[in-house]
Amino acid sequence: MDRSVRDLLQAALAIYDLNVDLLAKLDPEVVVTQDLCEVCAVSYSAVCAAMNRLAGREVAVASVHPQRLDDIWGDVQRVAVRV
């Protein structure tokens, strides 16, 4: 599995695809993502690009990346500020 994912990333192919039409219908104010691991979730840059495609909407992107248990509280506070 790891080798397959690495091969996809090296070939610059997306592992995940965001449904921008659905996101437009949901009309979010904030989208929470993570940038700790691009294998575990959509990349931060892909989320930002998708939000930029939502014409006429200002959507904040809050990315979490805890390394330790204490970091989770910091991430919660950063997300709360975005809301």
Rosetta blueprint (number, residue, H / E / L):
1 M L
2 D H
3 R H
4 S H
5 V H
6 R H
7 D H
8 L H
9 L H
10 Q H
11 A L
12 A L
13 L L
14 A L
15 I L
16 Y L
17 D L
18 L L
19 N L
20 V H
21 D H
22 L H
23 L H
24 A H
25 K H
26 L H
27 D L
28 P L
29 E L
30 V E
31 V E
32 V E
33 T E
34 Q E
35 D L
36 L L
37 C L
38 E L
39 V L
40 C L
41 A L
42 V L
43 S L
44 Y H
45 S H
46 A H
47 V H
48 C H
49 A H
50 A H
51 M H
52 N H
53 R L
54 L L
55 A L
56 G L
57 R L
58 E L
59 V L
60 A E
61 V E
62 A E
63 S E
64 V E
65 H L
66 P L
67 Q L
68 R L
69 L H
70 D H
71 D H
72 I H
73 W H
74 G H
75 D H
76 V H
77 Q H
78 R H
79 V H
80 A H
81 V H
82 R H
83 V L
